[in-house]
Amino acid sequence: MWDEQFEQILRPFLPFLPPQEELTPGTELKDLGLDSLGTVQLLGTLEETYQVHFRDSALTMDTFRTAGVLWETVESMLQRTAG
């Protein structure tokens, strides 16, 4: 799964996710309140925190559809920068 920091970054962008509710890989982010402005802000926060850069091919709604897909994208960028 993802690291704790990822969830701490993501949760503030999900206003409809109760604090005690578990965030799962299949969680639909749009259903929990992630809107277009939040997506842009989240993108910037993830790039800054993880020191990665989203390629144009990753800048799709599918990348931000679920928590799991978003984490897989971040993780793949981390592996590219480490390798």
C-alpha positions as CSV (number, residue, x, y, z in Angstrom):
1,M,0.0,0.0,0.0
2,W,1.1,3.6,0.4
3,D,3.2,5.4,3.1
4,E,1.6,7.4,5.9
5,Q,2.7,10.7,4.4
6,F,0.6,10.0,1.2
7,E,-2.6,9.6,3.2
8,Q,-1.8,12.7,5.3
9,I,-1.4,14.7,2.1
10,L,-4.5,13.2,0.4
11,R,-7.1,13.4,3.3
12,P,-7.5,17.3,3.4
13,F,-8.5,17.2,-0.3
14,L,-11.3,14.7,0.5
15,P,-13.9,16.8,2.5
16,F,-16.5,14.0,2.3
17,L,-14.2,11.4,3.9
18,P,-14.9,11.2,7.7
19,P,-11.7,11.3,9.7
20,Q,-12.3,7.8,11.2
21,E,-13.1,6.2,7.9
22,E,-10.5,4.1,6.2
23,L,-9.0,5.2,2.9
24,T,-8.7,2.2,0.6
25,P,-7.0,1.8,-2.8
26,G,-10.3,1.6,-4.5
27,T,-11.7,4.8,-2.9
28,E,-13.1,7.0,-5.7
29,L,-11.6,10.4,-4.9
30,K,-14.2,12.4,-6.8
31,D,-17.0,10.8,-4.7
32,L,-15.2,12.1,-1.6
33,G,-15.0,15.7,-2.8
34,L,-11.8,15.9,-4.9
35,D,-12.6,18.6,-7.4
36,S,-10.6,20.1,-10.3
37,L,-9.0,22.9,-8.1
38,G,-8.2,20.3,-5.4
39,T,-6.6,18.0,-8.1
40,V,-4.2,20.8,-9.2
41,Q,-3.3,21.6,-5.6
42,L,-2.9,18.0,-4.7
43,L,-0.6,17.5,-7.8
44,G,1.6,20.4,-6.6
45,T,1.7,19.1,-3.1
46,L,2.7,15.6,-4.2
47,E,5.4,16.9,-6.5
48,E,6.9,19.1,-3.8
49,T,6.7,16.5,-1.0
50,Y,8.0,13.5,-3.0
51,Q,10.4,15.6,-5.2
52,V,8.9,14.1,-8.4
53,H,7.4,15.5,-11.6
54,F,4.2,14.2,-13.1
55,R,4.7,13.6,-16.8
56,D,2.1,14.9,-19.2
57,S,0.9,11.3,-19.8
58,A,0.0,11.1,-16.1
59,L,-2.0,14.2,-16.1
60,T,-5.3,12.5,-16.7
61,M,-8.5,12.1,-14.7
62,D,-7.7,8.4,-14.5
63,T,-4.6,9.1,-12.5
64,F,-6.7,10.9,-9.9
65,R,-9.7,8.5,-10.0
66,T,-8.8,6.4,-7.0
67,A,-6.3,6.5,-4.1
68,G,-4.7,3.3,-5.4
69,V,-4.1,4.5,-8.9
70,L,-2.7,7.8,-7.7
71,W,-0.3,6.1,-5.3
72,E,0.8,3.7,-8.1
73,T,1.6,6.8,-10.2
74,V,3.6,8.4,-7.4
75,E,5.4,5.2,-6.6
76,S,6.4,4.6,-10.2
77,M,7.9,8.2,-10.3
78,L,9.8,7.5,-7.1
79,Q,11.3,4.4,-8.6
80,R,12.3,6.2,-11.7
81,T,14.1,8.9,-9.7
82,A,15.8,6.3,-7.5
83,G,17.0,4.2,-10.5
